[in-house]
Amino acid sequence: MKARVFSLALAAAAAAACRPPAAAPPAPPLLVRTATVQPRDLDQQLVLTGTLRPRAQVQVVAEVGGRLLRVARDEGARVAAGELLAQVDPTDYQLAGQRAAASLAVAQANRAHAQVEKERADNLVKTGGITDKDHLAAKVAVQVAEASESQAKSELAIADRQMERSRITAPIGGRISKRHADAGTVIAAGTPLYTIVDDSVFEFRSSVASGDFGMVKVGEPVVVTVDALPGFVTDGQVNRIAPQVDARSRSFEIIIRVPGKRELVSGLFARAQVKVREVPGSLTVPPAALLRDGSDPTKAQTYVVKNNTVERRDVVVGVEVPDAVQVTSGLNVGEVVVVDPPSALGPGTQVQVERATKAGS
């Protein structure tokens, strides 16, 4: 009996070993998000970064030495050209002017006396009452007196000019960014007193890759934003383009003119968007639908969904904007591409479409 049972068990085991293994259940479709390839009008833009600089910045220095009696403006104050900024003690320059005026009066009196003597000598020489030597001396005396008068006039003009320079005024209109001296300080000629920036117009300078040299033109309108001022937007204009590409960096400089605004100050980091060209009717996909290896910025790959199965497709890209990329080759209008493809996705993978959208939506 035991032998029979053992034989039956062996037979059952052998039969089980001869049966083919049960087929594994098919993998469930992979859930993916998709977008539909659609035509769209694109504006190609060049995004530049740089720093706002004032159109002009002037350091005001003392032209004469002395003690500062007062300073009339502080940092942040707005000044007009010619407005008083500070006053140097003018006492010494007033005295110098008075001395020069007195010297001029003496010189004028000497000239008048010499002229009278010359006229007297002219009359005497006709009657022989004076020698030629004395006549010549009278002429020379007039010339010396006239030269002394001219010298005295120059010294008076210099004294008046020094007096004027004791009043330190703004050479340009703008805003004071720095005051360098306090009232009571004894200064010398050439001592910095103020720094004034002309913030009526700013210059935005940015380095641009040499490959974009022909894309930007002087006079093009620009939209400028500032990182430190959320929501702030202003218009600018391409003012100048450097006519040379730097050999090391392979870039050139663009200078954008930005009108002054109350919110803007020198040194702010800014961004500028320059509209380069319009590309109407472009076939577009979302940027997240493209796979790139970085070797060639014009080439990419994408997954196209057909009959719930994906295939990998090589594409050529063109204009890029923040929410869409132009595809110039490799896709047709109406085709469906996978957005943010999962790492498990591969050619031939069965998928279930979660949502289909248009590019840029």
C-alpha positions in Angstrom: 0.0 0.0 0.0 2.8 2.4 0.9 4.6 1.5 -2.3 1.5 2.3 -4.3 1.0 5.7 -2.7 4.7 6.6 -3.3 4.3 5.6 -7.0 1.3 7.8 -7.4 3.1 10.8 -5.8 6.0 10.4 -8.2 3.7 10.2 -11.2 2.0 13.4 -10.1 5.3 15.2 -9.6 6.5 14.2 -13.0 3.3 15.3 -14.6 3.5 18.7 -12.9 7.1 19.1 -14.1 6.1 18.4 -17.7 3.4 21.1 -17.7 4.6 24.6 -19.2 4.9 27.5 -16.6 1.9 29.8 -16.3 2.3 33.1 -18.4 3.1 36.2 -16.3 0.2 38.8 -16.2 0.8 41.7 -18.6 2.2 44.9 -17.0 -0.3 47.7 -16.5 -0.2 50.6 -18.9 2.1 53.5 -17.7 0.1 56.6 -16.8 1.5 59.7 -18.7 0.7 63.3 -19.4 0.6 64.4 -23.0 0.3 67.5 -25.2 -0.9 67.9 -28.7 1.4 69.4 -31.4 -0.3 72.6 -32.5 0.7 75.6 -34.7 1.3 78.9 -32.8 2.8 82.3 -33.5 6.0 82.8 -31.6 8.0 85.9 -30.7 11.7 85.0 -30.5 13.3 87.0 -27.6 16.8 87.5 -26.3 17.0 87.7 -22.6 19.9 89.8 -21.3 21.1 90.4 -17.7 23.2 93.3 -16.4 23.4 96.1 -14.0 21.8 99.6 -14.2 24.4 102.4 -14.3 23.7 106.1 -14.3 24.3 107.9 -17.6 26.7 110.3 -15.8 28.5 110.2 -12.5 30.5 113.2 -11.3 32.7 113.7 -8.3 32.6 117.3 -7.0 35.9 118.5 -5.7 36.9 121.7 -3.9 38.7 124.1 -6.3 40.1 126.2 -3.5 41.3 125.4 0.0 39.9 126.6 3.3 37.5 125.7 6.1 34.0 124.4 5.1 31.5 126.8 6.7 28.5 124.7 5.7 27.3 121.8 3.7 23.9 122.4 2.1 23.0 118.9 0.9 23.2 115.3 2.1 23.0 111.8 0.5 19.8 111.2 -1.4 19.0 114.8 -2.0 18.1 115.8 -5.6 19.9 118.9 -6.9 19.8 121.0 -10.0 22.8 122.1 -12.0 24.3 125.3 -10.4 22.7 124.7 -7.0 24.8 125.5 -3.9 26.3 122.4 -2.2 28.8 123.8 0.2 30.5 127.0 1.2 34.3 127.5 1.9 35.2 130.3 4.2 35.6 133.3 1.8 37.4 135.7 4.1 40.8 135.2 2.7 39.5 135.5 -0.9 37.6 138.7 0.0 40.8 140.2 1.3 42.7 139.1 -1.7 40.1 140.7 -3.9 40.3 144.0 -2.0 44.1 144.0 -2.3 43.9 143.3 -6.0 41.4 146.2 -6.4 43.7 148.5 -4.6 46.6 147.5 -6.8 44.5 148.1 -9.8 43.6 151.6 -8.6 47.3 152.4 -8.1 48.2 151.1 -11.5 45.5 153.2 -13.1 46.7 156.3 -11.3 50.3 155.6 -12.5 49.1 155.1 -16.1 47.2 158.4 -16.0 50.2 160.2 -14.6 52.5 158.7 -17.2 50.1 159.7 -20.0 50.1 163.3 -18.8 53.9 163.3 -18.7 54.0 161.8 -22.2 51.7 164.5 -23.6 53.9 167.2 -21.9 57.0 165.6 -23.5 55.3 165.6 -26.9 54.7 169.3 -26.7 58.2 170.1 -25.4 59.9 168.0 -28.1 58.3 170.3 -30.8 59.9 173.4 -29.3 63.2 171.7 -28.5 62.6 172.0 -24.7 63.3 168.3 -24.1 65.9 165.9 -25.3 65.0 162.9 -27.4 66.2 160.6 -24.6 63.7 162.2 -22.1 60.9 162.0 -24.7 61.6 158.3 -25.2 61.6 157.8 -21.4 58.2 159.4 -21.2 56.9 156.9 -23.9 58.4 153.9 -22.0 56.8 155.1 -18.7 53.4 155.0 -20.4 54.0 151.5 -21.7 55.1 150.3 -18.2 52.1 151.9 -16.6 49.7 150.2 -19.0 51.4 146.8 -18.4 51.1 147.3 -14.7 47.4 148.1 -15.1 46.8 145.0 -17.2 48.6 142.9 -14.6 46.5 144.4 -11.8 43.3 143.7 -13.7 44.3 140.0 -14.1 45.1 139.7 -10.4 41.7 141.2 -9.6 39.9 138.8 -12.0 41.8 135.8 -10.4 40.8 137.0 -6.9 37.1 137.3 -8.1 37.3 133.8 -9.6 38.7 132.4 -6.4 35.9 134.0 -4.5 33.4 132.4 -6.8 35.0 129.0 -6.3 34.6 129.2 -2.6 30.9 128.5 -3.4 30.7 124.9 -4.4 27.9 124.2 -6.8 26.5 121.2 -8.6 28.0 120.7 -12.0 25.1 118.6 -13.2 21.6 117.9 -12.1 20.9 114.6 -10.3 20.9 112.9 -7.0 23.7 113.0 -4.4 25.0 109.5 -3.8 27.8 110.4 -1.4 28.9 113.3 0.8 32.6 113.1 1.6 33.2 116.0 4.1 31.6 117.7 7.0 31.2 121.3 8.0 34.2 122.6 9.9 36.7 120.5 8.0 39.8 122.2 6.6 40.1 121.1 3.0 42.7 121.6 0.3 42.0 122.2 -3.4 41.1 118.9 -5.0 39.5 117.4 -1.9 36.4 115.3 -2.9 33.2 116.7 -1.4 30.3 115.0 -3.2 29.4 112.4 -5.7 26.4 113.1 -7.9 24.7 110.7 -10.3 22.5 111.7 -13.1 19.6 109.3 -12.7 17.3 110.8 -15.3 18.5 108.1 -17.6 20.2 104.8 -16.8 22.4 102.6 -19.0 21.9 98.8 -18.9 25.0 97.1 -20.1 25.0 93.4 -20.9 27.4 90.9 -22.6 25.9 88.9 -25.4 27.2 85.8 -27.1 28.8 86.4 -30.5 26.3 84.1 -32.2 23.6 86.7 -31.5 25.5 89.6 -32.9 23.3 90.1 -36.0 20.0 89.6 -34.1 19.8 92.9 -32.2 19.5 96.3 -33.8 20.0 99.8 -32.5 16.6 101.3 -31.7 14.9 98.1 -30.8 12.4 98.4 -27.9 13.2 96.5 -24.7 11.2 95.4 -21.7 13.2 95.7 -18.5 12.5 94.1 -15.1 14.4 94.3 -11.8 14.9 91.4 -9.5 14.8 93.5 -6.4 11.5 95.2 -7.4 8.9 92.4 -7.9 6.3 93.5 -10.4 8.3 96.4 -11.7 8.4 96.7 -15.5 9.6 99.5 -17.6 10.5 100.1 -21.3 13.9 100.7 -22.7 15.7 101.0 -26.0 18.9 99.5 -27.5 21.1 102.6 -27.6 24.5 101.3 -28.7 26.1 98.0 -29.8 29.8 97.6 -29.3 31.3 97.1 -32.8 33.8 94.4 -31.6 33.6 90.9 -30.3 35.9 90.1 -27.4 38.4 87.5 -28.5 38.5 85.7 -25.1 34.8 85.6 -24.1 33.5 85.5 -27.6 30.9 88.1 -26.6 30.0 91.7 -27.4 28.4 94.4 -25.3 24.9 96.0 -25.7 24.0 99.3 -24.0 20.3 99.8 -23.4 18.9 103.2 -22.5 16.4 103.0 -19.6 14.5 106.2 -18.6 14.9 107.1 -14.9 12.1 106.1 -12.5 11.5 106.9 -8.9 12.1 103.3 -7.9 15.4 102.9 -9.8 18.8 103.4 -8.3 22.3 102.8 -9.6 23.7 99.3 -9.2 20.4 97.3 -9.4 20.6 93.9 -11.2 18.1 93.9 -14.1 16.9 91.7 -16.9 16.0 92.9 -20.4 13.9 91.1 -23.1 14.6 92.1 -26.6 12.2 91.0 -29.3 14.3 89.5 -32.1 11.8 88.3 -34.7 8.3 86.8 -35.2 7.8 83.2 -36.3 4.1 82.7 -37.3 2.5 79.3 -37.6 5.3 77.4 -35.8 4.7 73.8 -34.7 5.2 73.8 -31.0 5.5 71.4 -28.0 6.1 72.2 -24.3 9.7 72.3 -23.3 9.1 69.4 -20.9 8.3 67.1 -23.8 11.9 67.3 -25.1 14.8 65.1 -24.1 18.3 66.7 -24.7 21.8 65.6 -24.0 23.3 69.1 -24.4 25.6 68.2 -27.3 23.6 70.1 -29.9 21.0 72.7 -28.8 19.1 72.3 -32.1 18.4 68.6 -31.7 16.3 66.7 -29.2 14.1 63.6 -28.8 10.5 63.1 -27.8 8.0 60.3 -27.2 5.0 60.2 -29.6 1.9 58.3 -28.5 0.2 56.1 -31.1 -2.5 53.6 -30.3 -1.6 53.8 -26.6 2.0 52.9 -27.4 5.0 55.3 -27.5 7.7 55.6 -30.0 10.9 57.6 -29.7 11.3 60.4 -32.3 14.3 62.6 -33.2 13.3 66.2 -33.7 14.9 69.5 -34.7 14.1 72.6 -32.7 14.1 76.3 -33.5 12.8 79.3 -31.6 12.3 78.8 -27.8 10.1 80.8 -25.5 9.4 80.1 -21.8 6.3 77.9 -22.4 6.9 76.5 -25.9 9.5 75.2 -28.3 9.3 75.3 -32.1 9.8 72.0 -33.8 11.0 72.4 -37.4 11.4 68.7 -38.2 10.3 65.4 -36.9 6.6 66.0 -35.8 3.3 66.7 -37.5 0.4 68.9 -36.4 -2.0 67.0 -34.2 0.4 64.3 -33.0 0.5 63.7 -29.3 3.7 63.8 -27.3 4.5 62.8 -23.7 5.2 65.6 -21.3 7.7 64.9 -18.4 8.3 61.3 -19.6 8.8 58.9 -16.7 12.2 57.1 -16.4 10.5 53.8 -17.0 9.2 54.9 -20.4 10.8 53.4 -23.5 10.0 52.6 -27.1 7.0 50.3 -27.3 5.8 50.9 -23.8 2.0 50.7 -23.3 0.7 54.0 -21.9 -2.5 55.4 -20.5 -3.0 59.1 -21.3 -3.8 61.1 -18.2 -4.5 64.4 -20.0 -3.8 65.9 -23.4 -3.1 69.6 -23.7 -1.9 72.0 -26.4 1.7 73.3 -26.3 2.0 76.2 -24.0 -1.2 75.6 -22.0 
